[in-house]
């Protein structure tokens, strides 16, 4: 779990972390809580749990760097 102030910080954390495949954001707390996922199996339909005040975001693609 990572405490962040904004949704953008949470999403950027996931984009910047190469093992991250998505995040759950808990809006019921202040600051919001960001729960990163590193297993794409967490997003299979029967594994997604609805929780009041929480939204799941899945990273669909990741650009591969070929160097500079």
C-alpha positions in Angstrom: 0.0 0.0 0.0 1.2 3.5 -0.9 -0.3 6.6 0.5 -0.8 9.3 -2.1 -2.6 12.5 -2.3 -4.1 12.3 -5.8 -5.2 9.7 -8.3 -2.5 10.9 -10.7 0.2 10.1 -8.2 -1.1 6.6 -7.8 -1.4 6.0 -11.5 2.1 7.5 -12.1 3.5 5.2 -9.5 2.2 2.2 -11.4 3.5 3.5 -14.7 6.9 4.2 -13.2 7.1 0.7 -11.6 7.9 -1.9 -14.2 6.3 -4.7 -12.2 3.0 -2.9 -11.7 0.0 -4.1 -13.7 -2.6 -2.0 -12.0 -3.8 -0.3 -8.8 -6.8 -0.2 -6.5 -7.5 3.3 -5.2 -9.3 3.6 -1.9 -11.1 7.0 -1.8 -12.6 6.5 1.6 -9.4 7.6 3.4 -7.4 10.8 3.4 -4.9 10.8 1.9 -6.2 8.2 -0.5 -4.6 4.7 -0.4 -3.0 3.2 -3.5 -2.7 -0.6 -3.7 -0.4 -1.7 -6.5 -0.8 -5.1 -8.2 2.1 -7.0 -9.7 0.2 -10.1 -10.9 -2.0 -9.7 -14.0 -4.1 -12.7 -12.7 -5.5 -10.2 -10.1 -7.6 -8.7 -12.9 -9.3 -11.9 -14.1 -13.0 -11.3 -13.7 -13.6 -13.7 -10.8 -10.7 -12.2 -8.8 -11.9 -8.6 -8.9 -13.7 -7.7 -5.7 -16.1 -4.7 -5.5 -15.4 -2.6 -2.4 -17.4 0.5 -1.6 -15.2 3.6 -2.2 -12.5 1.7 -4.1 -11.8 1.8 -7.8 -9.5 -0.6 -9.7 -7.4 0.6 -12.6 -5.5 -1.9 -14.9 -2.5 -0.9 -17.0 -3.4 -2.3 -20.4 -0.1 -1.7 -22.3 3.4 -0.7 -21.4 5.7 0.9 -24.0 9.0 -0.9 -24.3 12.1 1.2 -24.3 14.6 0.5 -27.1 17.2 2.9 -25.7 18.1 6.4 -26.5 
